[in-house]
Amino acid sequence: MITSIYRSSDIMPSKSISITEDVYKHLDKYRLKNESFSQVIKRLLESNSDIMDLAGAWKKIPDIGPAIDIIEKTVKKIHEGTPDKINLI
């Protein structure tokens, strides 16, 4: 016979919130298997790091020069208002 015993500390108090359907769909895409919406929200909030943590990260990638050139050309074309289709290479 299996008996479940719950202590008051095992059950977290909860609150209901309303979200729009598009936000629900976004959260659902990020949800892992068997993960509650509360868990996905908590995971996403805790994963946000300071943008400055990424400063200089590209320097660690070998042969990054050609990729940076492509990115710079693409950004320039976007700012110049070129057509939607941009050939990267």
Secondary structure, DSSP 4 states (H G I P E B T S, - for coil): -------GGGS---------HHHHHHHHHHPPTT--HHHHHHHHHHH---GGGGTTGGGGSTT-HHHHHHHHHHHHHHHHT--S-----
